[in-house]
């Protein structure tokens, strides 16, 4: 596995822990279908939250949230619909993003952006 893959998995774990500390319950991680992958699906009260996680070592190439383009949000919406269809779950839905800045030394920073469009 490439270092970048390990970094992504570590970022998703940090994001999951952050969301759980915020009172959310993780219901699915790394759900895949032929159209792509959902990083995290969580429950925030009765709202299903589909979370895109972006992890970076530094801000040298921009903030992690800058990688969440309108095309990425559109794909996330499509994947959320497919997840709902496959699982039969219903209820209010929200799209969130979590940015993880993970320097090789020093503390990591996790930022949660609710309700991305």
GUTOR-711438 format. One line per 4 residues: number of its first residue (from 1); their letters; for each residue x, y, z of C-alpha. Coordinates in nm, 3 decimals. Example, Ala and Ser with C-alpha at 12.3 -4.5 7.8 and 13.67 -1.06 7.14 Angstrom:
# GUTOR-711438
1	AS	1.230 -0.450 0.780; 1.367 -0.106 0.714
***
This chain:
# GUTOR-711438
1	XXXX	0.000 0.000 0.000; 0.131 0.345 -0.091; 0.206 0.605 0.177; -0.073 0.819 0.033
5	XXXX	-0.320 0.532 0.086; -0.208 0.492 0.448; -0.244 0.868 0.499; -0.598 0.858 0.360
9	XXXX	-0.699 0.568 0.587; -0.544 0.740 0.889; -0.729 1.060 0.797; -1.059 0.872 0.774
13	XXXX	-0.996 0.717 1.116; -0.920 1.061 1.264; -1.234 1.201 1.099; -1.448 0.916 1.236
17	XXXX	-1.314 0.972 1.587; -1.380 1.346 1.557; -1.738 1.288 1.440; -1.803 1.041 1.722
21	XXXX	-1.670 1.290 1.979; -1.916 1.541 1.830; -2.199 1.296 1.910; -2.245 1.139 1.569
25	XXXX	-2.270 0.763 1.515; -2.075 0.602 1.231; -2.296 0.363 1.034; -2.068 0.286 0.737
29	XXXX	-1.710 0.346 0.624; -1.545 0.306 0.287; -1.867 0.193 0.115; -1.792 0.114 -0.248
33	XXXX	-1.983 0.058 -0.565; -1.881 0.072 -0.929; -1.929 0.452 -0.934; -1.698 0.534 -0.643
37	XXXX	-1.661 0.530 -0.268; -1.824 0.702 0.027; -1.568 0.771 0.300; -1.806 0.786 0.598
41	XXXX	-2.180 0.760 0.653; -2.290 0.880 0.996; -2.604 0.961 1.190; -2.638 1.306 1.345
45	XXXX	-2.957 1.262 1.542; -3.198 1.132 1.277; -3.005 1.289 0.987; -2.794 1.064 0.764
49	XXXX	-2.468 1.242 0.693; -2.247 1.150 0.398; -1.895 1.269 0.475; -1.613 1.331 0.230
53	XXXX	-1.271 1.321 0.400; -0.966 1.495 0.256; -0.628 1.455 0.426; -0.312 1.652 0.357
57	XXXX	0.034 1.662 0.514; 0.047 2.042 0.489; -0.124 2.344 0.336; 0.153 2.373 0.075
61	XXXX	-0.084 2.267 -0.203; -0.395 2.427 -0.053; -0.645 2.345 0.218; -0.804 1.998 0.202
65	XXXX	-1.147 2.155 0.143; -1.019 2.309 -0.181; -1.012 1.957 -0.328; -1.390 1.927 -0.288
69	XXXX	-1.502 2.065 -0.621; -1.861 2.101 -0.748; -1.799 1.786 -0.955; -1.691 1.599 -0.638
73	XXXX	-2.006 1.717 -0.454; -2.221 1.602 -0.746; -2.054 1.260 -0.734; -2.104 1.246 -0.357
77	XXXX	-2.476 1.316 -0.404; -2.503 1.035 -0.659; -2.319 0.792 -0.431; -2.540 0.893 -0.137
81	XXXX	-2.848 0.813 -0.345; -2.706 0.474 -0.439; -2.622 0.399 -0.074; -2.976 0.490 0.030
85	XXXX	-3.117 0.270 -0.244; -2.897 -0.026 -0.151; -2.956 -0.003 0.224; -3.323 0.097 0.216
89	XXXX	-3.253 0.373 0.470; -3.467 0.687 0.469; -3.472 1.020 0.646; -3.318 1.362 0.622
93	XXXX	-2.980 1.371 0.449; -2.682 1.608 0.469; -2.343 1.623 0.295; -2.043 1.718 0.511
97	XXXX	-1.669 1.742 0.461; -1.387 1.677 0.704; -1.042 1.816 0.634; -0.747 1.659 0.814
101	XXXX	-0.408 1.827 0.820; -0.159 1.560 0.926; 0.199 1.686 0.947; 0.472 1.425 0.985
105	XXXX	0.557 1.579 1.322; 0.331 1.778 1.547; -0.037 1.756 1.612; -0.302 1.686 1.356
109	XXXX	-0.585 1.930 1.290; -0.935 1.811 1.203; -1.193 2.053 1.063; -1.559 1.968 1.003
113	XXXX	-1.765 2.156 0.747; -2.138 2.086 0.774; -2.380 2.107 0.486; -2.158 2.136 0.179
117	X	-2.342 2.222 -0.141
***
